[in-house]
Amino acid sequence: MDDQSKFSLIFVDDEPSMLRLLVETFAEAGYRIHTAGGGLEAQDLLKQVRIDAAVVDLAMPQMDGLELLKRIRQEYPALMVVMLTGQAGVKEAVAAIKLGADDFLEKPFSPEALRVRVAQFFKIWQLKEENRRLREEVKNQFAFPGLVGNSTAMLKLKEMIADAGRTDSTVLIQGETGTGKELVARALHVHSPRAKNKFVPVDCAAISETVIESELFGHIRGAFTGAYTSVPGLIRSADKGTLFLDEVGELSPAIQGKLLRTVQEREVRPVGGSRSDPVDVRLLAATNRNLAAEVADGRFREDLFYRLNVLTINVPPLRDNPEDIALLASYFLKRFATDLSPVRDISRAALEYLANYNWPGNVRELENIIRRAVALGRGNAIQPEDLPPPIFAAPTEAAYGRGCVAGSSLAAYEKTAIQNALAKNSQNRAKAAKILGIGEATLYRKIKKYGILGIDDG
């Protein structure tokens, strides 16, 4: 057992002979032992190392046992304490128990009696450690970092991840841009037998056509101009772990063919090499394209498609899970809150605007909007006017007592928002501009643009 994971015990007594006796009493117990010659020294030590149980003498100069016990209970409430009292120290013992001591022994005490009491503490510690370990296992077993949401679709997605994660099958993750396909891939890795090994993400759309072969498959020294050393490549760097190919539909036919061979043969041939090296990776791929349609149009290899499409996970767009929007917004708010911004909350009105938006950019768009609102917000809570025009221009039923026409253009949304703001404020342009979060001159130009009549200039 690692020394840092052992049961840790401290003896606190101002008599060196007593400390020696206590250490000798537990020399064969296998515990991690610390000693302190007084309350102040013990207090300093507690700040530096983890302590699970303490044996504390009651009568000590500078800081006695009762004062140390008070501070332990304030700062380390889980720490178990045995108080050592002098003869006829019943009154002190009662005081110690009232302050939170777990037990007490009267001096002179039997070493065996102290061993029994500490052994009881050790068993309690073992149970706590086992419970902590089990909780950690459950947490890891059902870990979905970043996949926030309790909607039916999100719960179904998490269930699919947990089921697919336990296999070693190739998974094709499909979904619109910004839905969190890489988060799904990472969760699959966390739930897999390979979780302790590497997760290597590759954005196929971000690597230029001229270098992607070398990046993926590696190259040997001298394979091309500038190849001064051999490079293993991203596929081999994921050996024994998980390789995630994001936007796999962007790969050229030539790279698709070489990837197919790697998947089939479980080996990698570097650029310029004459032999292949074995590789053991679990392959996850993602795309925002319809690969079946790409195959039908001849833009994606059919044989590679079937190799990738062993299991399929479809990530739903955010507009299909409006009940998750408030939860996601709060999650991002906590992530981006800083001491430089006063924003700590989201107003109900702002949440209504968020819930009524169509979210073409999905979760990534919501993330960026909350980041922007936190950076620019001046109040404690995000208000509708802190949201960008595509969202704030779309009126909500709660805000104005009317709904929006589905499929309306941004211009139509903006015109409707202006009309509703003016109606709400008895056609007062200054008040309407304030609600809309724009300048009065800007509002006037938009009124002329959209031909909105009957405006009071007051």
C-alpha positions in Angstrom: 0.0 0.0 0.0 1.2 3.5 -0.9 2.4 5.2 2.3 0.2 8.2 1.5 -2.9 6.0 1.4 -2.3 4.5 4.8 -4.3 5.3 7.9 -2.6 8.4 9.4 -2.3 8.9 13.1 -0.9 11.8 15.2 0.2 11.8 18.8 0.2 15.2 20.6 1.9 15.4 24.0 4.4 17.7 25.6 6.3 14.9 27.3 8.9 13.3 25.0 8.9 10.1 27.0 5.1 9.8 26.5 5.5 10.4 22.7 8.2 7.6 22.6 5.8 5.2 24.4 3.0 6.0 22.1 5.1 5.5 19.0 6.5 2.2 20.3 2.9 1.0 21.1 1.9 1.3 17.4 5.3 0.5 15.9 3.9 -2.8 14.4 0.5 -1.5 13.4 1.4 -0.4 9.9 -0.1 3.1 10.4 1.5 6.3 9.2 2.7 7.9 12.5 3.2 11.6 13.2 4.1 13.3 16.5 3.8 16.8 17.9 5.1 18.3 21.1 2.2 20.6 21.7 -1.1 22.0 20.3 0.6 24.7 18.2 2.9 22.2 16.6 0.0 19.9 15.9 -2.0 22.7 14.4 0.8 23.4 11.9 1.2 19.8 11.0 -2.5 19.3 10.4 -2.2 22.0 7.7 0.6 20.1 5.9 -0.4 16.4 5.9 -3.6 14.4 5.9 -4.4 13.1 9.4 -7.2 10.5 10.1 -7.0 10.2 13.9 -5.4 12.0 16.8 -4.4 11.0 20.3 -4.2 14.2 22.3 -3.0 15.0 25.8 -5.3 17.3 27.7 -2.7 19.2 29.8 -0.2 21.0 27.6 1.3 24.5 27.8 0.5 27.3 25.3 -2.4 25.4 23.7 -4.0 22.7 25.8 -5.9 19.7 24.5 -9.3 21.2 24.8 -8.4 24.2 22.7 -6.7 22.0 20.1 -9.9 19.9 20.0 -12.0 23.0 19.4 -9.9 23.9 16.4 -9.9 20.4 15.0 -13.6 20.3 15.2 -13.9 23.6 13.4 -11.4 22.9 10.6 -11.3 19.0 10.4 -14.7 17.7 11.5 -14.1 14.2 10.2 -10.8 13.7 12.2 -11.3 11.2 15.0 -9.8 12.2 18.4 -8.9 10.3 21.7 -8.2 12.6 24.6 -5.7 11.5 27.3 -6.6 12.9 30.8 -4.9 12.8 34.1 -6.1 10.9 37.2 -9.5 12.1 38.5 -10.0 14.0 35.2 -13.6 13.0 34.8 -14.7 16.7 34.6 -12.2 17.3 31.8 -13.2 14.1 30.0 -16.8 15.2 30.0 -15.8 18.6 28.7 -13.8 16.9 25.9 -16.7 14.7 24.9 -19.0 17.7 24.8 -16.5 19.5 22.5 -16.6 16.5 20.1 -13.9 14.0 21.3 -14.7 10.5 20.2 -13.2 8.8 23.2 -10.9 9.4 26.2 -8.4 7.4 28.3 -7.2 8.2 31.8 -3.5 8.2 32.5 -1.8 5.9 33.3 -3.4 3.8 30.6 -2.9 0.3 29.2 -1.2 0.4 25.8 -3.5 -2.5 24.8 -6.6 -0.3 25.7 -5.3 2.5 23.4 -4.6 0.0 20.6 -8.1 -1.3 20.8 -9.6 2.2 20.6 -7.4 3.2 17.7 -8.2 -0.1 15.9 -11.9 0.9 16.1 -11.0 4.2 14.5 -9.1 2.3 11.8 -12.1 0.1 11.0 -14.3 3.3 10.7 -11.6 4.8 8.4 -11.6 1.6 6.3 -15.3 1.7 5.8 -15.2 5.4 4.8 -12.4 4.7 2.3 -14.3 1.8 0.8 -17.4 4.0 0.5 -15.3 6.8 -1.1 -13.8 4.3 -3.5 -17.2 2.9 -4.5 -18.6 6.4 -5.0 -15.6 7.2 -7.2 -16.2 4.0 -9.2 -19.8 4.8 -9.7 -18.9 8.4 -10.7 -16.4 7.2 -13.2 -18.8 4.5 -14.5 -21.5 7.0 -15.2 -19.3 10.0 -16.1 -20.6 12.3 -18.8 -18.3 15.4 -18.5 -19.8 18.3 -20.4 -23.0 16.4 -21.5 -25.4 18.5 -19.5 -29.1 17.8 -19.6 -32.0 15.8 -18.2 -34.3 15.8 -21.2 -35.6 12.4 -22.5 -33.3 12.6 -25.5 -30.3 13.5 -23.4 -30.9 10.6 -21.0 -31.4 8.2 -23.9 -28.1 9.5 -25.3 -26.2 8.9 -22.0 -27.7 5.4 -21.8 -26.5 4.6 -25.3 -23.0 6.0 -24.4 -22.8 3.8 -21.3 -23.9 0.7 -23.4 -21.6 1.4 -26.3 -18.7 2.4 -24.1 -18.4 -1.1 -22.6 -17.7 -2.6 -26.1 -14.6 -2.1 -28.2 -16.7 -1.6 -31.4 -16.2 1.3 -33.8 -18.8 4.0 -33.3 -20.0 6.6 -35.8 -21.3 9.7 -34.1 -23.6 11.8 -36.2 -25.0 15.3 -35.4 -25.2 18.9 -36.5 -22.3 21.2 -35.9 -22.0 22.3 -32.3 -24.1 19.5 -30.8 -21.1 18.1 -28.8 -19.9 15.1 -30.8 -16.4 15.3 -29.3 -18.0 15.2 -25.8 -19.8 12.1 -26.7 -16.6 10.6 -28.0 -14.8 11.4 -24.8 -17.6 10.0 -22.7 -17.4 6.7 -24.8 -13.7 6.6 -23.9 -14.3 7.2 -20.2 -16.8 4.3 -20.2 -14.5 1.9 -22.1 -11.9 -0.6 -20.9 -9.4 1.7 -22.5 -10.2 4.6 -20.2 -6.8 4.7 -18.5 -5.1 5.0 -21.8 -4.9 7.9 -24.3 -7.8 9.6 -26.0 -6.4 11.2 -29.2 -8.8 13.6 -31.0 -8.1 14.5 -34.7 -10.0 17.3 -36.5 -9.9 16.1 -40.0 -11.3 19.3 -41.3 -8.6 21.4 -39.7 -5.6 19.6 -41.1 -4.6 20.5 -44.7 -4.7 17.9 -47.4 -1.0 18.2 -48.0 0.0 17.1 -44.5 -2.9 15.0 -43.2 -1.4 11.7 -44.4 1.8 12.3 -42.5 -0.1 13.6 -39.4 -2.3 10.5 -39.3 0.0 7.7 -40.4 3.4 9.2 -39.5 6.5 9.2 -41.7 10.0 7.9 -41.7 13.1 10.1 -41.8 13.8 11.4 -45.3 10.3 10.6 -46.6 10.0 14.1 -48.0 11.8 17.4 -47.8 12.0 18.6 -44.2 11.4 15.1 -42.7 14.5 15.2 -40.6 13.3 12.7 -38.0 10.8 9.8 -38.0 7.3 10.6 -36.6 4.9 7.9 -35.4 1.7 9.8 -36.3 -1.5 10.3 -34.5 -2.9 6.8 -35.1 0.1 5.1 -33.5 0.1 7.7 -30.7 -3.3 6.3 -29.7 -2.1 2.7 -29.4 -4.0 0.9 -26.6 -6.3 3.9 -26.4 -9.0 5.6 -28.4 -8.6 7.5 -31.7 -11.4 10.0 -32.5 -11.6 11.2 -36.1 -13.8 14.3 -36.0 -15.4 15.4 -39.4 -14.3 12.1 -41.0 -16.4 13.0 -44.1 -13.8 15.6 -45.0 -11.1 13.0 -45.8 -10.0 12.7 -49.4 -10.6 9.4 -51.3 -6.8 8.6 -51.0 -6.7 9.0 -47.3 -10.0 7.1 -47.0 -8.4 4.2 -48.7 -5.4 4.2 -46.5 -7.5 4.5 -43.4 -9.6 1.5 -44.6 -6.5 -0.6 -44.8 -5.5 0.5 -41.2 -8.9 -0.4 -39.9 -9.0 -3.8 -41.6 -5.4 -4.9 -41.0 -4.9 -3.1 -37.6 -1.6 -1.9 -38.8 -0.1 1.5 -40.0 2.4 2.1 -42.8 4.1 5.5 -42.4 4.7 7.7 -45.3 7.9 6.6 -47.0 8.0 3.3 -45.1 8.3 -0.2 -46.6 6.7 -2.1 -43.7 3.7 -1.7 -41.5 3.5 -1.5 -37.7 0.8 -3.2 -35.7 -1.6 -0.8 -33.8 -4.3 -1.5 -31.3 -6.8 1.4 -31.2 -10.5 1.8 -30.7 -11.8 4.0 -33.5 -14.5 6.6 -33.0 -15.6 8.8 -35.9 -17.9 11.8 -36.2 -19.5 13.8 -38.9 -22.1 16.5 -39.5 -22.7 15.1 -43.0 -25.1 12.3 -44.1 -22.4 9.7 -44.9 -25.0 7.4 -46.5 -25.9 10.1 -49.0 -22.1 10.9 -49.5 -21.7 7.2 -50.4 -24.6 7.3 -52.8 -23.0 10.4 -54.5 -19.6 8.7 -54.7 -17.9 11.1 -52.3 -17.2 8.6 -49.5 -16.0 5.0 -49.8 -18.8 2.5 -49.2 -16.5 -0.1 -47.7 -15.0 2.5 -45.2 -18.5 3.7 -44.3 -19.6 0.1 -43.3 -16.4 -0.3 -41.3 -17.1 3.0 -39.4 -20.8 2.4 -39.0 -20.7 -0.6 -36.7 -22.6 1.3 -34.0 -24.3 4.7 -34.6 -25.0 7.4 -32.1 -27.1 10.4 -33.2 -26.6 13.5 -31.1 -29.9 15.5 -31.1 -29.8 19.2 -31.9 -30.5 21.7 -29.1 -33.8 22.9 -30.6 -35.2 19.3 -29.9 -34.3 19.6 -26.2 -35.6 23.0 -25.1 -36.0 21.8 -21.6 -32.2 21.5 -21.3 -31.5 25.1 -22.3 -31.8 26.6 -18.8 -29.6 23.9 -17.3 -27.0 24.3 -20.0 -27.0 28.1 -19.6 -26.5 27.8 -15.8 -23.7 25.3 -16.4 -21.9 27.7 -18.8 -22.5 30.7 -16.5 -20.7 28.9 -13.6 -17.8 28.0 -16.0 -17.3 31.6 -17.3 -18.1 33.6 -14.1 -15.0 35.6 -13.0 -14.1 38.2 -10.5 -13.9 40.7 -13.4 -17.7 40.3 -14.1 -20.6 41.0 -11.7 -22.8 38.4 -13.6 -23.8 35.5 -11.4 -27.3 34.7 -12.5 -29.7 34.6 -15.5 -33.0 36.4 -15.4 -36.2 34.6 -16.1 -36.9 37.0 -19.1 -33.5 36.1 -20.6 -34.2 32.4 -20.2 -37.5 32.9 -22.0 -35.7 34.4 -25.0 -33.1 31.6 -25.0 -35.9 29.0 -24.9 -37.7 30.6 -27.9 -34.5 30.7 -30.1 -34.0 28.1 -32.8 -30.3 27.4 -32.1 -28.8 26.8 -35.5 -25.3 26.6 -33.8 -26.6 24.2 -31.1 -24.8 23.9 -27.7 -21.7 25.6 -29.0 -23.7 28.7 -29.9 -25.3 28.8 -26.5 -21.9 28.4 -24.9 -20.5 31.4 -26.8 -23.6 33.5 -26.1 -23.3 33.0 -22.3 -19.6 33.7 -22.5 -20.3 37.0 -24.3 -23.1 37.9 -21.8 -20.8 37.3 -18.8 -18.0 39.4 -20.4 -20.3 42.3 -21.3 -23.0 42.2 -18.6 -23.0 45.0 -16.1 -25.6 43.7 -13.6 -25.8 40.7 -11.3 -28.0 38.7 -13.8 -28.0 38.3 -17.5 -30.9 40.4 -19.0 -32.5 40.1 -22.5 -30.6 43.1 -23.6 -27.3 41.3 -22.8 -28.2 38.7 -25.5 -27.1 39.2 -29.2 -29.6 40.6 -31.7 -30.6 37.2 -33.3 -32.0 36.2 -30.0 -33.1 39.5 -28.4 -34.8 40.5 -31.7 -37.0 37.5 -31.5 -40.0 38.5 -29.2 -41.3 36.0 -26.7 -44.9 35.4 -25.7 -44.0 36.0 -22.1 -42.2 39.3 -22.9 -44.8 40.8 -25.2 -48.0 38.7 -25.0 -47.6 37.5 -28.6 -45.9 34.6 -30.3 -43.4 34.6 -33.1 -44.2 33.3 -36.6 -42.2 30.1 -37.2 -39.7 30.4 -40.0 -39.7 34.2 -40.0 -36.6 35.9 -41.3 -34.3 37.9 -39.0 -35.7 41.1 -40.5 -39.2 40.0 -39.7 -38.3 39.1 -36.2 -36.6 42.5 -35.8 -39.6 44.4 -37.1 -42.0 42.5 -34.9 -39.7 43.1 -31.9 -39.7 46.9 -32.6 -43.5 47.0 -33.0 -44.1 45.0 -29.8 -41.6 47.2 -27.8 -43.3 50.3 -29.1 -46.8 49.0 -28.4 -45.7 48.0 -24.9 -44.5 51.6 -24.2 -47.4 53.5 -25.8 -45.3 54.2 -29.0 -42.6 56.0 -26.9 -39.4 55.7 -28.9 -37.0 56.4 -26.1 -38.5 53.8 -23.8 -38.7 51.3 -26.7 -35.0 51.8 -27.6 -34.1 51.2 -24.0 -36.0 47.9 -23.9 -34.5 46.8 -27.2 -31.0 47.6 -26.0 -30.2 49.9 -29.0 -29.7 53.6 -29.4 -32.6 55.9 -30.2 -31.0 57.0 -33.5 -30.6 53.3 -34.5 -34.2 52.6 -33.6 -35.4 55.6 -35.7 -33.5 54.3 -38.7 -35.0 50.8 -38.3 -38.5 52.4 -38.0 -38.0 54.1 -41.3 -36.5 51.0 -42.8 -39.5 48.8 -41.9 -42.1 51.5 -42.5 -43.4 51.5 -39.0 -45.8 54.5 -38.5 -47.5 56.3 -35.7 -44.5 57.0 -33.5 -44.4 59.5 -30.6 -41.0 61.3 -30.5 -41.4 62.0 -26.8 
